[in-house]
């Protein structure tokens, strides 16, 4: 290992991560692991590139120096960013898998027990088949999760770095809220979010912000497509800020017009769920317990909404196509994973289908502490309401409804008073 002081974390952090990985390698009776998931490679070495669609791998022997296989162009990222000394690059005209096999033979691993990430997005089946048919003297075993076991609980240094991602998240969200008004396009809102995130020190996120308005909020994972926001509509925003590939994420809702009874109820349900998370979530709970806590609160509504997804997921290091670590652990029913200090989650008690045609959200990114949990954010959770953006007809409708409700309340009070006087 090359000891250097210009990486994302102190050199000792990478030494610890590697040492702990080697203990897990030994526990599984393996001689080495081939790591191809880009998040896992970064976690162990600080290596990153947008060129991860080309095969790349970090090979970690249990008792020898690690080495990396990359496209020749990407070797510069090893040299510029990481502690890795041994590299075996392949040219664009070369054979990546043959280079891996040759390197395993070179370093005495051709007849050993070798783990590999069978579910990696970037180690497809046809390449895995090549390993099995070429490295015939080795015993190849799936080692999925062997690195993720270290990633799931963030160190204090990682928590501090995620705070920087949170600054970018909040800056982007505030800019998006400010940009929401009748007549602007969803694209303009997305542009405002992105510019503010990057000005705040954020880096390109694994997913660009989600911006939808009016009826388009009912489309899952949709984002801006040029639609102009109309008076009286609401805008759903979800922003994931990034710093050194670590992410935090947040949902918020903007209402252009009066806040309807249904939307107010939705707001209060989601705030109640997040308050309950901060009151009750702590080490020792299972993720299923945490999911039920959120799900039961959101499900208790009379506006037709439901929590259509899991109620949260682990979040941290991410490359496109997703900013979440939900494949490691998610808050969903039936999961028995126990919460531990250092775990980080995006909690999403969002409400899909308010009044049948509106989706809104308020979310939080938290980390589990020794005694409970804390948020990375300080932003207000209420919907941002901009009454001046309502159409006159909508304002008149809301005023009439308000008068009707006040009249009904007055009649009820009169009836109560008459009943009391007759007793």
For each residue, the residues with C-beta under 8 A, 3 or more apart:
1: 14 15 18 65 83 84 85
2: 82 83 84 85
3: 11 83
4: 7 11 83
5: 10 11
6:
7: 4 10 11 14 46 81 82 83
8: 46 161 244
9: 13 14 46 157 158 161
10: 5 7 13 157
11: 3 4 5 7 14 15 83
12: 15 16
13: 9 10 16 17 155 157
14: 1 7 9 11 17 18 44 45 46 83
15: 1 11 12 18 19
16: 12 13 19 20 155
17: 13 14 20 21 43 44 150
18: 1 14 15 21 22 44 60 66
19: 15 16 22 23
20: 16 17 23 24 150
21: 17 18 24 25 33 44 60 146 147 150
22: 18 19 25 26 60 62 63
23: 19 20 26 27
24: 20 21 27 28 146 149 150
25: 21 22 28 30 31 32 33 60 62 115 143 146
26: 22 23 29 30 62
27: 23 24
28: 24 25 115 141 143 146
29: 26 113
30: 25 26 33 62 113 114 115 141 143
31: 25 61 62 109 112 113 114
32: 25 59 60 61 62 64 104 109 112 113 114 115
33: 21 25 30 59 60 114 115 116 143 146
34: 57 58 59 100 114 115 116 117
35: 40 41 44 57 58 59 60 117 147
36: 40 41 55 56 57 58 116 117 120 122 123
37: 40 41 117 120 121 122 147
38: 41 42 48 49 52 56 122 319
39: 42 43 151 245 317 318 319 325
40: 35 36 37 43 44 58 117 147 148 151
41: 35 36 37 38 44 45 47 56 57 58 68
42: 38 39 45 46 47 48 245 317 319
43: 17 39 40 147 150 151 317
44: 14 17 18 21 35 40 41 58 60 66 147
45: 14 41 42 58 66 68 78 81 82 83 84
46: 7 8 9 14 42 81 82 83
47: 41 42 58 68 77 78 81 82 84
48: 38 42 77 81 245 319
49: 38 52 56 74 77
50:
51: 54 71 73 74
52: 38 49 56 122 319
53: 122
54: 51 70 71 74 96
55: 36 69 71 96 97 100 122 123 127
56: 36 38 41 49 52 68 69 70 71 74 122
57: 34 35 36 41 68 69 100 123
58: 34 35 36 40 41 44 45 47 66 67 68 84
59: 32 33 34 35 66 67 68 69 100 103 104 107 109
60: 18 21 22 25 32 33 35 44 66
61: 31 32 64 65 66 107 109
62: 22 25 26 30 31 32
63: 22
64: 32 61 107 108
65: 1 61 85 86
66: 18 44 45 58 59 60 61 84 86
67: 58 59 84 86 87 88 103 107
68: 41 45 47 56 57 58 59 78 82 84 86 87 88
69: 55 56 57 59 87 88 89 90 96 99 100 103
70: 54 56 74 75 77 78 87 89 90
71: 51 54 55 56 74 75 89 90 91 92 96
72: 75 89 90 91 92 94
73: 51 76 92
74: 49 51 54 56 70 71 77 78 89
75: 70 71 72 78 79 87 89
76: 73 79 80
77: 47 48 49 70 74 80 81 82
78: 45 47 68 70 74 75 81 82 84 87
79: 75 76 82 87
80: 76 77
81: 7 45 46 47 48 77 78
82: 2 7 45 46 47 68 77 78 79
83: 1 2 3 4 7 11 14 45 46
84: 1 2 45 47 58 66 67 68 78 87
85: 1 2 65
86: 65 66 67 68 107
87: 67 68 69 70 75 78 79 84
88: 67 68 69 99 100 102 103 106
89: 69 70 71 72 74 75 99
90: 69 70 71 72 94 95 96 98 99
91: 71 72 94
92: 71 72 73
93:
94: 72 90 91 98 99
95: 90 98 99
96: 54 55 69 71 90 99 100 127
97: 55 100 101 127 130 131 134
98: 90 94 95 101 102 134
99: 69 88 89 90 94 95 96 102 103
100: 34 55 57 59 69 88 96 97 103 104 131
101: 97 98 104 105 110 130 131 134 135
102: 88 98 99 105 106
103: 59 67 69 88 99 100 106 107
104: 32 59 100 101 107 109 110 114 135 138
105: 101 102 108 109 110
106: 88 102 103
107: 59 61 64 67 86 103 104
108: 64 105 112
109: 31 32 59 61 104 105 112 114 138
110: 101 104 105 135 137 138
111: 137 138
112: 31 32 108 109 138 139
113: 29 30 31 32 138 139 141
114: 30 31 32 33 34 104 109 135 138 139 140 141
115: 25 28 30 32 33 34 140 141 142 143 146
116: 33 34 36 123 128 131 140 141 142 143
117: 34 35 36 37 40 120 123 142 143 144
118: 123 128 142 144
119: 142 144
120: 36 37 117 123
121: 37
122: 36 37 38 52 53 55 56
123: 36 55 57 116 117 118 120 127 128
124: 127 128
125: 128 129
126: 129 130
127: 55 96 97 123 124 130 131
128: 116 118 123 124 125 131 132
129: 125 126 132 133
130: 97 101 126 127 133 134
131: 97 100 101 116 127 128 134 135 140
132: 128 129 135 136 140
133: 129 130 136
134: 97 98 101 130 131
135: 101 104 110 114 131 132 138 140
136: 132 133
137: 110 111
138: 104 109 110 111 112 113 114 135
139: 112 113 114
140: 114 115 116 131 132 135
141: 28 30 113 114 115 116
142: 115 116 117 118 119
143: 25 28 30 33 115 116 117 146
144: 117 118 119 148
145: 148 149 328
146: 21 24 25 28 33 115 143 149
147: 21 35 37 40 43 44 150 151
148: 40 144 145 151 152 325 328
149: 24 145 146 152
150: 17 20 21 24 43 147 153
151: 39 40 43 147 148 154 316 317 325 328
152: 148 149 314 325 328 329 340 342 343
153: 150 340 341 342 343
154: 151 158 159 162 316 342 343 344 367
155: 13 16 158 159 342
156: 159 160
157: 9 10 13 160 161
158: 9 154 155 161 162 246 316 342
159: 154 155 156 162 163 342 344 367
160: 156 157 163 164
161: 8 9 157 158 164 165 243 244 246
162: 154 158 159 165 166 243 246 247 248 316 344 365 367 376
163: 159 160 166 167 376
164: 160 161 167 168 201 243 244
165: 161 162 168 169 202 241 242 243 246 247 248 376
166: 162 163 169 170 241 248 365 376 377
167: 163 164 170 171 200 201 202 241
168: 164 165 171 172 197 198 200 201 202 203 241 242 243
169: 165 166 172 173 197 202 239 240 241 248 249 250 365 376 377
170: 166 167 173 174 200 241 250 377 378 379
171: 167 168 174 175 196 197 199 200 202 241
172: 168 169 175 176 193 194 196 197 200 202 209 239 241
173: 169 170 176 177 193 237 239 250 252 379
174: 170 171 177 178 196 379
175: 171 172 178 179 192 193 195 196 197
176: 172 173 179 180 189 190 192 193 196 209 211 237 239 252
177: 173 174 180 237 252 254 384
178: 174 175 192
179: 175 176 184 188 189 192 193
180: 176 177 184 189 229 235 237 254 256 384 386
181: 184 229 256 386 389
182: 229 230 231 232 233 256 389
183: 228 229
184: 179 180 181 188 189 228 229
185: 188 189 224 226 227 228 229
186: 189 190 211 212 213 216 223 224 225 226 227 228 229 235
187: 190 191 224 225 226
188: 179 184 185 191 192
189: 176 179 180 184 185 186 192 193 211 224 229 235 237
190: 176 186 187 193 194 208 209 211 223 224
191: 187 188 194 195
192: 175 176 178 179 188 189 195 196
193: 172 173 175 176 179 189 190 196 197 209 211 237 239
194: 172 190 191 197 198 208 209
195: 175 191 192 198 199
196: 171 172 174 175 176 192 193 199 200
197: 168 169 171 172 175 193 194 200 202 205 239 241 242
198: 168 194 195 201 202 203
199: 171 195 196
200: 167 168 170 171 172 196 197 241
201: 164 167 168 198 243
202: 165 167 168 169 171 172 197 198 205 241 242 243
203: 168 198 242 243 244 245
204: 242
205: 197 202 208 209 240 241 242 247 318 323
206: 240 242 245 247 318 319 320 321 322 323
207: 210 240 320 321 322 323
208: 190 194 205 223
209: 172 176 190 193 194 205 223 237 238 239 240
210: 207 221 222 223 236 237 238 239
211: 176 186 189 190 193 223 224 235 236 237
212: 186 216 217 219 222 223 224 235 236 359
213: 186 216 217 227 229 230 233 234 235 236
214: 217 227 229 230 233 234
215: 218 357
216: 186 212 213 219 222 225 227
217: 212 213 214 234 235 236 358 359 360
218: 215 352 353 357 358 359
219: 212 216 222
220: 308
221: 210
222: 210 212 216 219 225
223: 186 190 208 209 210 211 212
224: 185 186 187 189 190 211 212 227
225: 186 187 216 222
226: 185 186 187
227: 185 186 213 214 216 224
228: 183 184 185 186
229: 180 181 182 183 184 185 186 189 213 214 233 235 256
230: 182 213 214 233
231: 182 256 257 389 390 391 394
232: 182 256 257 389 390 391 394
233: 182 213 214 229 230 256 257
234: 213 214 217 253 254 255 256 263 358 360 383
235: 180 186 189 211 212 213 217 229 253 254 256
236: 210 211 212 213 217 251 253 359 360 361
237: 173 176 177 180 189 193 209 210 211 251 252 253 254
238: 209 210 249 250 251 361 363
239: 169 172 173 176 193 197 209 210 249 250 252
240: 169 205 206 207 209 247 248 249 250 323
241: 165 166 167 168 169 170 171 172 197 200 202 205 247 248 249
242: 165 168 197 202 203 204 205 206 245 246 247 318 323
243: 161 162 164 165 168 201 202 203 246
244: 8 161 164 203
245: 39 42 48 203 206 242 317 318 319
246: 158 161 162 165 242 243 316 317 318
247: 162 165 205 206 240 241 242 315 316 317 318 323 324
248: 162 165 166 169 240 241 315 346 365 376 377
249: 169 238 239 240 241 315 323 324 346 363 365
250: 169 170 173 238 239 240 363 364 365 377 379
251: 236 237 238 348 350 361 362 363
252: 173 176 177 237 239 361 362 379 381 383 384
253: 234 235 236 237 263 267 360 361 362 383 384
254: 177 180 234 235 237 383 384 385 386
255: 234 258 259 263 383 384 385 386
256: 180 181 182 229 231 232 233 234 235 386 389 390
257: 231 232 233 385 386 387 389 390 391 394 395 398
258: 255 385 387 390 394 395 398
259: 255 263 264 267 383 385
260: 263 264 355 398
261: 264 265
262: 265 266 303 354 355 358
263: 234 253 255 259 260 266 267 354 358 360 383
264: 259 260 261 267 268
265: 261 262 268 269 301 302 303
266: 262 263 269 270 301 303 305 351 354 360
267: 253 259 263 264 270 271 360 362 382 383
268: 264 265 271 272
269: 265 266 272 273 297 298 300 301 305 349 351
270: 266 267 273 274 298 349 350 351 360 361 362 381
271: 267 268 274 275 362 381 382
272: 268 269 275 276 297
273: 269 270 276 277 293 294 297 298 349
274: 270 271 277 278 347 349 362 363 364 381
275: 271 272 278 279
276: 272 273 279 280 293 294 297
277: 273 274 280 281 290 293 294 347 349 364 366 373
278: 274 275 281 366 372 373 374 375
279: 275 276
280: 276 277 285 293
281: 277 278 285 290 293 339 366 368 372 373
282: 285 339 368 371 372 373
283: 338 339 340 341 368 369 370 371
284: 338 339
285: 280 281 282 289 290 338 339
286: 289 290 335 336 337 338 339
287: 290 291 329 330 331 332 335 336 337 338 339
288: 291 292 331 332 333 334 335 336
289: 285 286 292 293
290: 277 281 285 286 287 293 294 311 312 331 339
291: 287 288 294 295 310 311 312 331 332 333 335
292: 288 289 295 296 333
293: 273 276 277 280 281 289 290 296 297
294: 273 276 277 290 291 297 298 307 311 312 331 347 349
295: 291 292 298 299 307 311 333
296: 292 293 299 300
297: 269 272 273 276 293 294 300 349
298: 269 270 273 294 295 301 305 306 307 311 349 351
299: 295 296 306 307
300: 269 296 297
301: 265 266 269 298 304 305 351
302: 265
303: 262 265 266 351 354 355
304: 301 353 354 355 356
305: 266 269 298 301 351 352 353 354
306: 298 299 351 352 353
307: 294 295 298 299 311 349 350 351 352
308: 220 352 353
309: 348 350
310: 291 313 326 330 331 332 348
311: 290 291 294 295 298 307 331 332 347 348 349
312: 290 291 294 330 331 345 346 347 348
313: 310 324 325 326 329 330 331 345 346 348
314: 152 324 325 326 328 329 330 343 344 345
315: 247 248 249 318 323 324 325 344 345 346 365
316: 151 154 158 162 246 247 325 344
317: 39 42 43 151 245 246 247 325
318: 39 205 206 242 245 246 247 315 322 323 324 325
319: 38 39 42 48 52 206 245
320: 206 207
321: 206 207
322: 206 207 318 326
323: 205 206 207 240 242 247 249 315 318
324: 247 249 313 314 315 318 346
325: 39 148 151 152 313 314 315 316 317 318 328 329
326: 310 313 314 322 329 330
327:
328: 145 148 151 152 314 325
329: 152 287 313 314 325 326 335 337 343
330: 287 310 312 313 314 326 335
331: 287 288 290 291 294 310 311 312 313 335 345 347
332: 287 288 291 310 311 335
333: 288 291 292 295
334: 288
335: 286 287 288 291 329 330 331 332
336: 286 287 288
337: 286 287 329
338: 283 284 285 286 287
339: 281 282 283 284 285 286 287 290 343 368
340: 152 153 283 343 368
341: 153 283 368 369 370
342: 152 153 154 155 158 159 367 368
343: 152 153 154 314 329 339 340 367 368
344: 154 159 162 314 315 316 365 366 367 368
345: 312 313 314 315 331 365 366 367 368
346: 248 249 312 313 315 324 363 364 365
347: 274 277 294 311 312 331 363 364 365 366
348: 251 309 310 311 312 313 361 363
349: 269 270 273 274 277 294 297 298 307 311 362 363
350: 251 270 307 309 359 360 361 362 363
351: 266 269 270 298 301 303 305 306 307 354 359 360 361
352: 218 305 306 307 308 359
353: 218 304 305 306 308 356 357 358 359
354: 262 263 266 303 304 305 351 357 358 359 360
355: 260 262 303 304 358
356: 304 353
357: 215 218 353 354
358: 217 218 234 262 263 353 354 355
359: 212 217 218 236 350 351 352 353 354
360: 217 234 236 253 263 266 267 270 350 351 354 383
361: 236 238 251 252 253 270 348 350 351
362: 251 252 253 267 270 271 274 349 350 381 383
363: 238 249 250 251 274 346 347 348 349 350
364: 250 274 277 346 347 375 377 381
365: 162 166 169 248 249 250 315 344 345 346 347 375 376 377
366: 277 278 281 344 345 347 373 374 375 376
367: 154 159 162 342 343 344 345 373 374 376
368: 281 282 283 339 340 341 342 343 344 345 372 373
369: 283 341 372 373 374
370: 283 341
371: 282 283
372: 278 281 282 368 369
373: 277 278 281 282 366 367 368 369
374: 278 366 367 369
375: 278 364 365 366 378
376: 162 163 165 166 169 248 365 366 367
377: 166 169 170 248 250 364 365
378: 170 375
379: 170 173 174 250 252
380:
381: 252 270 271 274 362 364
382: 267 271
383: 234 252 253 254 255 259 263 267 360 362
384: 177 180 252 253 254 255
385: 254 255 257 258 259
386: 180 181 254 255 256 257 389
387: 257 258 390 395
388:
389: 181 182 231 232 256 257 386
390: 231 232 256 257 258 387 394 395 398
391: 231 232 257 394 395
392: 395 396
393: 396 397
394: 231 232 257 258 390 391 397 398
395: 257 258 387 390 391 392 398 399
396: 392 393 399 400
397: 393 394 400 401
398: 257 258 260 390 394 395 401 402
399: 395 396 402 403
400: 396 397 403 404
401: 397 398 404 405
402: 398 399 405 406
403: 399 400 406 407
404: 400 401 407 408
405: 401 402 408 409
406: 402 403 409 410
407: 403 404 410 411
408: 404 405 411 412
409: 405 406 412 413
410: 406 407 413 414
411: 407 408 414 415
412: 408 409 415 416
413: 409 410 416 417
414: 410 411 417 418
415: 411 412 418 419
416: 412 413 419 420
417: 413 414 420 421
418: 414 415 421 422
419: 415 416 422 423
420: 416 417 423
421: 417 418
422: 418 419
423: 419 420
